[in-house]
Amino acid sequence: MADFFQNGPIATLHRLSDRPTAELEADLAEWSVSTPLALVIPSLYRELERPAMNTIVNELARVPYLDEVIVGIDRADAAQFADAKRFFTRLPQGHRLLWNDGPLLRELDQELQKEGIAPRHEGKGRNVWYCLGYFLARGRGSVVATHDADIVGYSRDMLARLLYPVAHPSFGYAFGKGYYYRSDGAQLNGRVSRLLVSPLIRALRDTLGANDYLEYLDAFRYPLAGEFAMRSDVVHNLRIPSDWGLEIGLLSEVYRRYTPRRICQIDIADAYDHKHRELSAHDPDSGLHKMAIDITKALFRKLAVDGEVFTTATFRMLKASYYRGALDLVDQYHNDAVLNGLGFDRHREEEAVELFARAVMEAGSAFLENPMETPFIASWSRVTSAIPDVFERLLEAVEADAD
């Protein structure tokens, strides 16, 4: 059972009771008449071959309020995309698959590349960006949610709770972020959020001083959650990072455009698990090593834009502060795990902290070498300004590739 504690500048909407999913869905179905609701799922083709996606589709087939489901399929050839289309025929809602490797969508992407307004990197950020562009091009939805394709133990109440605060006609939220407790039932998971992001934000506050943006980020219980909901006007002006800084960059963009009172976080699951990545301690271009560097650079970029000045000495102080704080957290997580009968591998936890401390310095060096690096993809407002008929062409490309 959750508590009801409110912390920081954003509202936390807790899971205080086992309110029936059917009640939440009845409200959403009523509101969806005037506020159509959509769902975006970015996915690699190989996720369709795993049990999690099968469960997700079976659960979504029972959702009564969705106007449309938009699925972005990455790394699929023609035969695999045809298989993906068959896979999703179980959905009774209107649904569309974006073949991100399809010839016409790639052709449109090349034109956007020439204008300098297309995603420069493959991956989840690009997938989400095109799916949200399609959502806007359709012009039907008022609120859109996004969640991952590899959620183990998915149930449709996660989506209902995620959409509810943003769809509610009087709450006034423009953006909602899901949060949860990451565990497989045997041990604590979510190392990057627990052991990198939280202690790093606090170390930045200790090193740089009081900062409203860092206070805002520190209020999120799981800032790296891939589950969020937002109103369509948010989508138009959103710049999405194309690297592993996606979630932090998204929170930064929302902070830039909206007051904290328009932002909330929602407890969407008692426990949550999905596939895990290797640390890749000796390879800064893969696994959690790369993720840590990208996330850390995203924080540095945002703070630099707001006027903070970074030097090598700053990063050295930051690393020391981070390392001390992260090791203190390892003690706290150990005690929490033992109290709850969960396994806890202190060696692996401290090994992760050591890698993340190194990643802080690596990200700092990369930032100083290239402070103007901008992995953000252009907002759809900018794209439509450059190519006024881009939405019509996007619809044509997606539908032709799907035929």
N, C-alpha and C positions, 0 to 999 in steps of 0.2 A: 504494500500500500504506500502511495506517495505521501509526502508532506504537503503543506500549503505555503511554504516559505517563498516569499518574493525577494529577489536579489538583483540589484542593478536597475538600469533604466528601461528595460523591456519587460513586458508582462509574461509571466510563466503560467501556463494553463495546465494544471496537473490532472492526473488520473486518480481522482479521489473516490470513485465508486465504480462498480461494474455496471454502468448504465448499459442497457441492452443495445446492441448494434442496430437492431430494427428501429429503435426510437431515433437514433441519430440519422439513419438513412431516410426515415419518414420526413424529418425536417428538411434534409438536403433535397429530397425529391420535390417537396413543396417549393423551396426556394429556387430550384433549378428551372422552374417554368419561366421565371423572369431573369434568372442569373445562370445561364448554361454553364455546366462544369465539364472540364476536360482533364485527361490524364496523359502525361508523357512518360514513356519508359525508354531510356537509352539502353541498347543491348548489343553485345557481340553475338554473332550467330551461334557460337558454341554454347551460349547460355541456354539455348533452346534444347540442348541435349542433356541438360542437368535437371534434377528433380525440382529445384526451387522454382524455375519458370513455369513448369507444369502446374504446380500448386497455385502460383500467382494467377495464371489464366483461369483456372477452375474457380478461384475465389472471385475474380473480377466478373465472371459470367453471372454471378448472383447479385451484382451491384445494380440497383434500380434507377439511379439518378444521373449517371454519366451520359453526357451528350455524345462524346467521342473519346476514343482511345487512340493515341498516336505513338507508334513504336518505331524507333530508329534502329535499323539493322546495320551493323558494321561488320566488315570482313566476311562478306558473303559473295560467292559467285552466283551465276544465274540459276543453277540448279538448287543451290542452297536457299536463295531468296524465294523460289517457287515453293520449296518445302516450308519456309517460314510463313508464307501466306496461308498454306493449308493448316499450319499449327494454330493460327489465330482465328480460324473460321468458327471456333467454339464461342467466340464473343458475340453476344446478341446486340451489343451496342454498335453504333457506327464506328468503324475503325479503319485506320490507314497505316500502312507500313511504308516508311521511307527507306529505300534501298540506297544507302549512302555511297555505295560503290557502283550504282547504276549509271549507264552511259549518259543519260540526259542530265541527271543531277550533277555528274562530274563535269559535263560541258558548261552548265551554268556556273559551277564553282570556278572553272578556269576563267570565265569572264569576270567574276568578282575578284579573282586573284589579280587580274590585270589592273583593276581599279584600286587594289590595295585594301580591299574591304572584306576579304574572305578569311576563314580560319587558316592559319599557317601551319598548324600541327594537327595530325590525326588524333583521335581519341574521344573521350567522353564529352569534353567541352564542345568540340565540333558537332558531335551527334546531338547534344541538347540544343545547340544554337539553331541547327536546321529544323529540328522538331518544333521549337518555339516559333521559328519563322513560318512554318506551315500552319501552326495554330493561329497566328496573326493573319496569314493569308486567307484562311477559311473565314475569318470574321464572325464566327458563331459564338465562341466561348467568352464568358466574362471572368472566369477564374480557372486557372490551370494548376494542377499539381504535378510534381515529378517525383518518382522514386526509382530505385535501382532494380535490376533484373535478377539479382542473386540473393534475395532475402530468404533465408531459411526460416521456416515456421511462419510464413506470411499468412495473414488473415485480413479479411476485408474491413474489419473495424479500424485497422491502421490508417487506411485511406479516408474513412469517414471522419476520424478524429483529426486528421491532417487538414482536410478541407473545411471542416465545420466552422472554425473561428473566422476564416477569411470570407467564407460564403455567407455568414450570418448577416442579416440585413441591418443590424444596429450596432455591431461590435466596432466597426470602423477600421479593421486591420487591412493593410495593403499587402502584407507579407507575413507568412507564418513558417517557422522552421520546426521540423520534427526533432524530437530527442528521445532517448531511450537508454536502457542499461545494456551494454554490449557483453554478452556472455554466451557460451555454448552449453551452459549448465554445469560445466565442470571447472571452469576457470574464468578469470577476468580477461576480456579481450579489449580491442580498441586502444592499442598501445600508442598510436600516433597522437590521438586526442589526449589521452591521459598523461603520457610521458613527454610529449613534445609541446603541443599547442598550449595547454593550460599553464605549465610552468614557464614557457617562453613568454607568454603574454605578461605574466606577473614579473618576470625578470626584466622585460622591457619597461614596465612601469617603475621598477626600482632603479633602472639605469637612466631612463630619460625623464622621470618625474611624472606627475599627475597628467593624465591625458584622457579626454572624453571618449575618444575612439577605442582605446584599450579597455576602458571601463565597460564600454558597450560590448566588445568582443568577450570579455571575461564573464559577462552575464549569461552567455550561452552555455548550456550544460553539455551539449555535444555539438560543437561548431562544425565538425566535419561530416555531419549527417547529410546524406544525399537526398533526403526527403524534405520538400518544401512546397508551399502553395503561394500563389500570388495572383493579384488582379491583372487584367490584360493591359491596363495602362502602365503597370510596372515593366511588363515585358518589352514594350516598345523602346524604352530608353536604356535597357539593361546592356551593359558590356560584360560579356562572359569570358573569363580566362580560359585558354585552351590547354593549359598544363594542369598539374596536380594542385595548383592553387585555386581550383574552381570554386570550392565551397567558401574559402576565406575571401576570395575576390568577390563572390556574389554577395556575401554579407557586407563587404566594404561598399559595393555599389549601392545597395539598399540604404545603408547608413548615409551615403552622400546625398541621396535624393529625398529621404523621408525622415520625419522626426521619430524618435524611438517609440512614441505613443502609437504609431501606425504599424509597429512590428511586434510580433509575439513569438513565443516558442511553445510547442505543444507536446506533451507526453503521449506518445502514440503506441507504446508497447511496453509490457512488463519486462520482456527480455527480447533481444534482437541479435541475430547472428548472420553473417554472410561470409563469402570466401576470404581467405587470409593471404597476405603477401609475405614473401620472404624479406628478411632485413637487407640482404645484399650488401653486407658490410664493405666488401671490397669493390663494389661496382656502383659509382654514383649516378649511373644512368638507368638504373632499374630498381624495382622493389621499393621497400619503405625508405631506402636511402635517397632515391630520387624524389619520392614524395615529400620527404622532410626538407630537402633543399628547395623545392618549388614552393612549398607552403611558407617557408621562412623568408624567401625572397619576396613573396607576395606581401608579407607584413612590412618588410623593409621599404618596398616601393610605395605603399600607401602612406607610411609615416613620413617618407621623404617628400612626397607630394604635399603633405600638410606642413612642411617646413622643418622637419627634423634633419640634422646634419650628422652623417655617419662617417666615422674614421676607423682605421684599423684598431686604434685604442678602444673605441666604443665597442667594437665587436669582441675584443678580448674581455672587457669588463662584463659584457652581456653573457658571454659563454660561462664565465666563472659564476655569475649570479644564477644563470639557468641551471648549471650542473648541481650546485648546492641545493636549489629548490626542488629539482627533479628527484634527487636522491632522498630528500625528506618525504616526498610523495610516495616513493617506493615503500618506505616504512609504513605509511598510512594505508596504502593499498594492501600490503601484507596483512596488517591487523584486520582490515575489513574482510579480506578473503578467509582468514582463519576463523573469524567469528561466524561466518556464514557457511563453513564447511567446504570451501572451494579450494582447489589446488592453486599453489602459487610458487612459481619458479623464480626465486630472487636473482639467480644468475642471469637468466634470460632478460629479466626486467632491467637489471643494471647494465647488461650488454647493450640493450636498446638505448638507454640513457647515454652511454658512452658514444654510440654511433650518432645520436641526435646532437650531442654536444659538438662533435666533429662537423656535422652537417651545418650547424649554425655558423661556424667559421668558413666553411666552403661556400655557403650562401652569401656571407658577407664579402668574401673575396670576389665572387662572381658579380655581386652588385656593384662593388667599387670599380671593377673592370668595365662594366657596361651598365651604368646607372640609367640609361635611357631605354633599356629593354622594356618592351610593352607586349606581353603575351595576350592582352585583351583582344577579343574579336570585336569588330565594330558593332554598335547598336543597330537594330533594325530600322530605327529612325534615320540614321545616317545612310544606310543602304538604300532605303526608298528615296532619299533625297538624291543620291547619285544615279540610281536606276529606277525611275518612277514606276515602271511596269514590272518590277522584280517579283511582286507577289503573284501576279498572273502567270509569269513564267515559271515560278517555283511550283505552283499548282499543276501546271501543264507537265513539267518535268517529272514530278512525283507520280502523277497519275499515268503518264505514258510509260515510265519505267515499271510500274506495277502491273501493266497489262500483259 
